[in-house]
Amino acid sequence: MAVTPRTIRVVVAGVQENTQRQTVLHFKTNADHTWTQAELLQFCTNFWNDVRLAWKACVGTTVNFLSVTATDLSIIPPQQGVYSIPQPEPGTIGGEAVPANVACCISWKTLFTGRSYRGRTYLYGLTESNTNGSILNTAYLVAVATLAQRIVAWTNPAGVVALFAVRSSEGGFSTLVNTFIVDNVSDSQRRRLPNRGA
């Protein structure tokens, strides 16, 4: 694993259809800091407590959230803290699940251009109630935008300030995210859905 100064990786883990799912996010600190395991545990606990309801409102009841892991990427070996979410912690959207490879895409933007300065998060857990064909309905898009805004606006409430960022693994740096776009077409990354072309 490459060192990335002032960067915390957060992994939100869940399970859907008996398969592990992970969403990886990064946060950039405003100062050099060697994190302790206790600080990282508090970091991911604080993060989940803030985004929990908004995230659950974006996924179906077939999803159950398991843990949040925060890892300090500025040192080798990296220090890590794991928050085990009290169980069960399911999503709150009813309805039949769509195929597991179908997701909502959130594109993260920074003040810079180029592949090293932008990122994507594929939000799993869609249900048929969220979609009309491959088009995501307005209520669902509002819920996802609410979650995305909470992630962008979140900072660690105690200790070292950390803001949401895009990490370039090749460049070894992180860049703060300032805005986002939520695609209104569900994405299978196979371009086989209606409105996605052949």
Buried (B, 14 or more C-beta within 10 A) or exposed (E): EEEBEBBBBBBBBBEBEEEEBEBEBBBBBEEEBEBEEEBBBBBBBBBBEBBBEBBBBBBBBBBBBBBBBBBBBBEEEBBBBBBEBEEEBBBBBEBEBBEBEBBBBBBBBBEEEEEBBBBBBBBBBBBEBBBEEBBBEEEBBEBBBBBBEBBBEBBBEEEBBBBBBBBBEEBBBBBBBEEBBBBBBBBBEEEEBEEBEE
